[in-house]
């Protein structure tokens, strides 16, 4: 991976690594290494040796590294004429030419968590309800051959984007706790939420994020024109039925092209969200850079949500299984760098995922740790004997990473499908921050 996450991050050759440096990004997916998505503070020579076994170079966060070590590194850089990398000035290597930051044409924005998930939830909940009502109205109007007014959807999408910028976990949580068995506009909402979380991670400015949100939300409106007997069919579709389903893209674009207030960029997302990197997608068989950057994002999130949601013809995959499947699809269905960035954006265990801990307790992920994706905050709802805990407890796994005299190390053993042990995210309420351990 050749992109630079921020101006605080520098590319470092493995021979220049020193104890005290904080490695924030690798030249390959974290899941190909023993370090996964955690980031790494180099504490000993064995850490450097492990990185040298798996990588060719890494990126170091100078704000999280020992200042003395960084100062020494820059002296070494000056002597050897090694350039510091910037987000808007990358190397001319083939890998960098394919990086999402290079090709996106958008000036990168920097976002920080400004509210805790607990404080963001109330306003996110209102925005989520407004968005659901707006989307239900859009789909109903399309089914009834009536014109659609996208202004309510546009305003609700704006509120969603603002909420996700402040704290992505709140909306991701709501998408899980409010999901239903149906697979209509809820899929569009879940996909839009994932798209904005992903776009935020990539540093897209608010305006493109808004267009991305609208494009994903409206990309499936043409499904309302597909016969119910096909959409609700149990089992695999025939080739003829799949060809009918594929027409929803053209139906969506046709409807939206005559709808006031829909921008060209939104239409680009609609047209391209089923295109694939190798040209195997539809409806125009675009490939590579022919696909709009926002359409590439839309395609990944659409695929991920489809894999992790109940459908009439397929059972949902766990989050980790879906991530593994996406990873296999890189450089075929989707651009490799974007797949890797998406995995980093949502983590192996996204908010709302049901997990079993190393203690055999069962809980639900309620918020993420940006620097240690394998150490989220978990609400424990079942004890080691799978007996409900009342009240449930919240533990932050970042505080349980070592065995000590006072406590044992706790980690995630595996993720579970929704409904395991009769636990569903929609039955769980987030407790206050003061309950965290």
N, C-alpha and C positions, 0 to 999 in steps of 0.2 A: 504494500500500500504506500503510495508516494505522496499523499496529501498531508498538509500540516493543519493541525486542529486550531491553533491560535498563535498569536505572536509570542507567546511565552514558551512555545515548544520548538526545539531544535533537533535536527537530524544528527545522529552521532554514530560514527563507525564503531563496530564492536571492539576494535583494538584501542579505542579511546575511552571506553567505559571505565568509571571509577566508583568505588564504594561511596555512597552518599547521594548518587544520582537517582532520580525517580523516573522510571521508564513508564510512559503513559500510552505509548502506541508502538506496535511492532510493524515489520514490513510484510506481515502476513496475518491472517485471522488468529486471535487469541486461542480459539478452540483447536488450532493445530499444535498448540504448545501445552506444557503442563501448567502454564500460568492462567489460561482461559481468559476471562474478561476483567481481571482484577486490577491491573496496573502492578508495578513492582518497584519497591524501594530497595536498591541494591545495598545489602548489609554485609555481604561476604564475597570472597572470590568465587565460591561455588555458584552464586547467582549469576555472575558474569560468565562463568563456564557454561551454565545451562543456556543462557541466551545465545552464546556462540555456537552451541550445538544446533539451535533451531532457527536462527535468524542470520541475515546478512548485515542488517543495520536496524536501528531503533530510533524512536523519538523520545526525547527527555524533556520533562516539564521543569523549567528553571525555577519556577516559583515554589516547587515542592522538593527541590533538591538542596543539598547543603551549599550555602553561598560560596564558601571557600573552594569547594570542588568545581563549581560552575566558573568561578573566576579563573582558576587554573586551566579549565578547558578552553576558555576564550583566548587565553594567551597562546595555548597550543594551536587553536584554530587560526589565529593571526599568523603564526609562524608557518603554518602549512597551507595557507590560503584556502581554508575550508569555509564556504559561505554559509551564513545563517539563513535558514529558510523562513519565508513569510507566506501567509495564506494567499496573497495576491501575486506572488512571484516564486513559482516553483521551478524545479529542475526540468530540463528538456528531455528527460528520459522517456522511453515509450510508456512506462507505467504511469508517469505523471500526466501524459497526454490523455490517458483514459480515466483520470481521477474525476469523481463527481464535482469537486470544487472547481476544477479547471473548465469543465464543459458547461457548467450550469448557467453561466452568463449573469449570475446574480452576485452582487457584492455581499460578502459574508457578514452576518450579524452575530453578536455575542450575547447569549442569554444566561441568566442566573436565576436560581430559585429565589423568588421574592416572598413567597408565603408557604407555610407548612401545609401539608395535605389536609389537615384538620380544619385550618382556617379557610382554605380554598374551597372545600367541599360545598358549603351552603350556596355560594354564588354559582359554582359549577353545576349544582343540581338544578337551579333555576334555568340556567342556559341550556342544560340537557333537555329539560322538559319542553322549553320553547322550540328547540331544534327538532325534537320528536314530533311535536304537533305540526310544525311547518312541513316536515318531510311526509308525514301521513297525508296532509292536505295535497301536496304535490302528486303523490302516487295515486290518490283517489281521483284527482282531476284528470290525470292521464288515462286512468281506466275508464272514466266516463266521457272521454273525448272532449274534455273542457280545456280551455287555455289555463296556463299556470302562471301564478304571480310569484316570482322568486325573491321578492323584496324581504318577506318574512324569513325565508331561508338564509338570505344574505346577511341579515342582521343577526340571526341566531349563530351563523357560522363565524361572524366577527367576534361574538362573545365567546364562542368555543376556542377560537385561536388565542384570544387574550388570556383565557383561563389556562390553556396548555403552556403558553409562554411563562406564566407566573409559576405554575407547578404542574407538570404533565401527569402526575400520579392521580390527581383528583378525577379527571375526566376518564382516564383509563379504568379506574376503579368503577366509576358509574356505568361504563359500558358493560362491565361484567355483572354488576349487581342488578342491572335492569334488563339484561338480555332475556329474550323469550325463545320459545321453540320455533317460532316462524323465521323465515329466511327472506324477508323482503327488504323494506327500507332500513331495518335494524342492521343489516349487513353493510349498507352504505354508510350509516352513522359510525359503526365500529371501524370500518376501513378509513373513514375520514379522520377519526381520532388518531389512529395509528399513523396516518400520513402526516399529520401535523406534528406528532411526537418525533417522527423521523425527520421531517423538514426542519424542525427546531434544532435537532441534533446536528444537522448539516449546516446550520447557520443561515437558512433562508430568511430574508427580511419579511416583515409583516405582510406587505402587499402580495408577493408571490405565495406566501402561506395562505392568504385569503383565497386566491385563485385556485390553489391546490385543494383547499377544503371544499370549495364550491364544485370543482370538477369531479372530485370523488363522490360527493354527496349526490350529484345529479347524473353520474355516469350510468346508473342502472335504471333510470326512469323508463327506458324502453322495454324493460322486463314486464311492465304492465301490459304490453301488447302481446306477450307470449301466452299461449293457452295454458290454463291452470293444470290440465291433465299432463302436460309436459313438465311444468315447473314442480309439480308435486308427485311426480312419478317415483315409485319405489324401484330402486335398482338402476343399473346403467342405462343411459340413453342410447338409442340407436343412432347410426350415422345421420339418418334423415332428421331425427329429432334434434340432434346437436347442431345441425346446420340451421334449423329454425331458431334455436336459442342464440346462435351467433349473430343473428340479425338484430338483436337488441341494441347493439352498438349503433348501427345505422338509424334505428328508430329513435334512440336517445338524441343523436346528433341532429336528426331532422326536426324533432320537437324543439330542441333548445336553440337551433339556428334561427327560428322565427319567434323566439321568446325575448321580449325586451329585457335588458339588464344582464344578459349573458355575454361575457367577454370572449374574444378570440382565444385567449389563453385557457379559459375554462373549456372551450370546445376542443382544444388540442388535447387536454387531459381525457376528455370523453372519448375522442377518436382513438387514442393510443393506449388506453389502460389494458387492453388485451393483446397488444403487440409484444413480440418477444425478441430478445437480443440477437438470436440466430436467424430471425426472419420467419419463424414457424408460427407466429401469432396471426391474429386477424383484427380487422377485416382487410388491411392493405399489405400485409406481409412486410412491414417495415423492419429494418434491422439496424443494430448499433446506433450510430449518431443520427440516423434518420428519425429516431423516436424522440419526441420532446422530453427534456429532462424531468418535467413534472409528471409526464406520462409514465416514465420509468419508475418513479416513486409509487405512483398509483398502481402500477402492475404488481409490484412486490407486495404492497399491503393488501391488495385485493386477494392475491393468492394465499397469503399467510392467514387472513381471516377466514377464507373459505376452508382451509385445512383444519383450523381450530374450532370451527363452529358446526353444530349439528345441521345436517342437510338430509333431505328426503332419501337420497341415494348413497349417503356415506356417513359413517360415524366420525366424530371429531378426533383429531390427533392431539396429543399433549403438546404443550408449548415447545418442549425440547425436541420432540419428534418432528414438529413442523420446522423448527430451526435447522435440524439436520437435513431435512428434505430440501429446504431452500438452499442450503450450502451445496448440495449435490447439483442443484440447478444453475449454479453460477457459471458464467461464460457460455451457457446454453440458452436458458430462458431469460436470465437476467444478467446484467453487467456485474462482474465479480466484485468490484470495489463497492458498489452500492449494496450488494447483499451483505458484505462484511460490515459496512457501516450500519445497516439496518439491525443486524444482530447486536452490535454495540449499543444502538439506540434503545432497544427494548430489553436486552439481556436474555439469558436463557430462561429466566423465570419472570415474566412480566407481572406487573401489578394485577392482582385478582387471581393469580394462579394458586391452585391447591397443591400443597407440598407435604411430604413426610420428612421429618427431621431425623438426624442421627440418634436422637433420643427415643425414636419411634412415635413421638407426638405428631399430630397432624395440625396444620395451620394454613392460613391464606396470606399471600404476599400483599401487604397494604401500601408499601412505598419502597422506592429504590435507593441504593447508595451509589451515587454517580461514579465514584472512584473504585468501588469494590462491588461489581455487579452480582457476585455470588454471595454477597452479605447484605441482603435486603432486610427490611423490617417485617416481621411476621406476627400475625395474630394467631396464637395457639388456641384451638377450639376443642381438640380431643387429647386426652392424656395418652401415655404409652400403652394403655389397655384399650384404647379407642372409646373411652367413656367421656361424654361431654364435660367440659370445664365451665363452671359458672362461678363468677364471671370469667370470661376468657381473658387471657393475658397477652400482652404485646412484648416481644423481645426484639432487640436490635442485634442481629447476628454479628455486626462489626465488633461488638463487645465480648463475643464468645469465640474468638479465634485461636485461643491458646488454653491448654490445660493448666490450671493453677490450683493452689490449695483451697481456694474459695469456690471455684466453679470449674466444670468440665467444658471442653470445647464442644460447640454445637454447630452443625452444618446441615445443608439440605442433602438428603439422601436421594430423593427422586421427586419428580412432579407427578401429579395424579390428574385424571380426568375429572371434570366437574361432575359431582354426583357420587364420587367415591365416598364410602362410609356415610351415604345420605347427606353429604355436606354440599351445599350450593352457595356460590358467592352472593346470590340475591337474598339469601337468608341472614347475611352477616351485616352488622353495622360497625362502622369504624369507631373505635374508642378514642378517648382524648389522648393528647400527647403525653399527659402526665402519667398515663398508665404504662408507658414504655419502660422496659427493664434494660 
